[in-house]
Amino acid sequence: MIGTVIGAVTGLLIAPRAGRETRQLLKKSAEALPELAEDLTTSVQIQADRLSESALKRWDGTLVRLKEAIATGIEATQRARQATGEADVAAPPEVHPSIRDRVR
């Protein structure tokens, strides 16, 4: 949109027209700028919302996979310790309670 405005203004300034006609065209273009800026703002906001939504969905999925991987790692460690006869060690306190609960 901005490129269109810049192109239009440049075309108006370069095109062979009478000064009065050029000024009228520039005035009309200038009057259209607030609406154009509003349209651009709306478009940018819509795109930002879509990107934000998409990023949140991906983050949620990543977080779920990470929690599952940690829980699987804890389970595998406990099974390995049991197989070698080492004492069963509880999950460290920094592990989220929901993960500790899944391991037990």
Secondary structure, 3 states (H helix, E strand, C coil): CHHHHHHHHHHHHHCCCCHHHHHHHHHHHHHHHHHHHHHHHHHHHHHHHHHHHHHHHHHHHHHHHHHHHHHHHHHHHHHHHHHHCCCCCCCCCCCCHHHHHHHC
